[in-house]
Amino acid sequence: MDNQLMDKLVSLCKRRGYVFPGSEIYGGLANTWDFGPLGVELKNNIKKFWWQTMVWQRDDVVGLDSSIIMNPKVWEASGHVSNFSDPLIDCKNCKSRFRADELMAGKYGDISMKDGKTSCPLCGGELTESRKFNMMFKTFVGPMEDSSSLIYLRPETAQGIFNNFKQVLNVSRKKIPFGIAQIGKAFRNEITPGNFIFRTLEFEQMEMEFFVKPDSDRRWYNYWVSERFDWYLKLGLKKENIRKRPHEKNELAHYAKACTDIEYSFPFASLGEDGRPWGELEGIANRTDYDLSNHMEHSGKDLNYFDEINKASFLPYVIEPSAGMDRMTLAVLIDAYHEEKDENGEIRIVLKINPKIAPIKVAILPLVKNKENIVKLSQKLYQSLRSEFMVDYDEIGSIGRRYRRQDEAGTPYCLTVDFDSLEDKAVTLRDRDTMKQERINISEINDWLRDKLK
Ligand code: ATP
């Protein structure tokens, strides 16, 4: 994989309606992107798959949808007001802005040392001292713009879960160990380059806080690291492109006792020790009782859990798998991107997305658009499938071109209705990955598809 791949992918995403640059008619806005008709389907399918695994198929996890805007005290208690910052350094000459840690690591090029002072890797100019830059977006509630009305857009969904811990516990009547899952938007005032949808100002997180007995934290931590890794395989990512990376002690967040990242080999990411580029998809952290104890202290509310069996109260520890929806979508797209030679020696671009999460499941292609019987039969098939599946109907251009369009969109199956269909009540089923074609009876299609997408 190379960086050229990213250019091709960004262009395909725009061409086919996966991802568009944000606010494009006004010249765009850095690090913002919009998801088009196919992008929103893909994201919804991935979210649904996560939700099914994390909530529906488990007895010990329930869902939540908490608000983005919260009482600002939440962010004081969580440590975000004082700690959620990047160290920044500016060049006094060319005004470039760098993250201090990345600058020192040589990410922007070689830095020279003059009289013990580092100089700008871009122009050699003098650099400012490093200073903290809080990454939370601020705004105001109501008409007054003063400190009493200051609020933040949440930089993570997790705090909404901690705030609702007691209420969810009571209504769900769960016993520890149990978890609360949430999918929602988070906002971060990122200053380093975004790399398409890898790092954006506004993104979706899929987080689950799993509350456990303090002495069982290691076991549950290991359990979730392995569960979550396996989930990415089920999502369809190639095993050789993902890995687990336990954090070194010195890179752990202030609240974490242990953390393992699940990383994907994003072509633009920094090189790992194995010489391959790796970037974070998801972090699984042992957050201990850091959050609950801080909220208990700041809110004055008792957040202890009462253990009926031992008749004792304790503050649970928390294991948190925290995944980035947009990064996951990007990994799926990169993993799926293929260029191969077709039977005529021409390059075929195809997105080999796992059919279960592919935006369009099947495309109905009437061989000709001006034969009433064929159109009628095609429309009937279209209507019978669309109540259950996301279906596309395409009658424009040659069949070959239509197949190529669906290949680029990642549509796993195409159904071509031809003259024979009027007689044999069957259509040609064409497989995206193998390009093999076979006849299938119209009456069997629903069951066949259901089975494939199970
Ligand atoms: P990074 O080191 O890349 O900034 P992080 O360690 O700060 O990420 P977390 O706070 O652990 O990230 O957030 C959990 C997940 O949310 C990340 O694994 C990532 O997938 C996603 N995420 C975080 N920041 C962004 C962003 N700016 N844009 C898109 N996704 C993000």
Residues whose N, C-alpha, C, O or C-beta is under 5 A from the ligand:
A	BS01	ATP	R188 E190 I197 F198 R199 T200 F203 E280 L281 E282 G283 S322 A323 G324 D326 R327
